[in-house]
């Protein structure tokens, strides 16, 4: 009997060990074989193509005020869109005339090497800081012209009414050997009589691509505030003509803003011609011609 009990206990012990081994080895021996079912796939990320680069960034049109003969003239710059338009316009101005500006008879009185050190706009006054090269060389008219170039370029923006000057970081009251006064801050009217033509066309600018109707803007000082205009096509033929009036004239400066409809047979380089009729004999005086790229 004693032997039977030992056998029974031994059998029970062996069964218990076998069950424990089976339970313990089950998870360890698991595999991702076909019999056990498909393996859980690892998550994957599909590569995304890089965004296509933009073919054309948004552009901003800026005027730079240059010199045509002994008066101011306007050049156009197309630059990448920016909120710092005053700074960008001055940088473009200091960069000098382009080849196309030269073809339109535009030059500059600002000395080469002049650098923009800063510009700050506060309460309608733009304070521009230029390097000392700005005041070098030239007589009274040259100095007035270069100052007017800066003033007119900055006051094209609604946020600027007047301009104050610094040279190499130091506020200045007069510029050049002739001592052209720039303090208190100056505006367009400070220099208009000596530097602006009787008819200053500010838009369109030379070589601008235009279509009908054409909007023409600027400032003038003509007899009875009246001016005449013509638009010519690529063959020099007049396609339309007429007259417009400014807000004032006959000794006072005014502004003009008018629109002209025209029709051309084909595109090409034409022109906007604006002039005053002489009160004495009706001849053309104070004429300005703006070459334009005409589109149908």
Helices and strands as residue ranges (DSSP letters): H 2-28, G 34-36, E 59-68, E 71-80, H 85-94, H 99-103, E 116-122, E 125-130, G 132-135, H 140-154, E 162-167, E 170-171, E 174-175, E 180-181, H 188-195, E 199-203, E 209-210, E 214-220, G 223-225, E 226-232, E 238-245, E 254-260, E 268-277, E 284-294
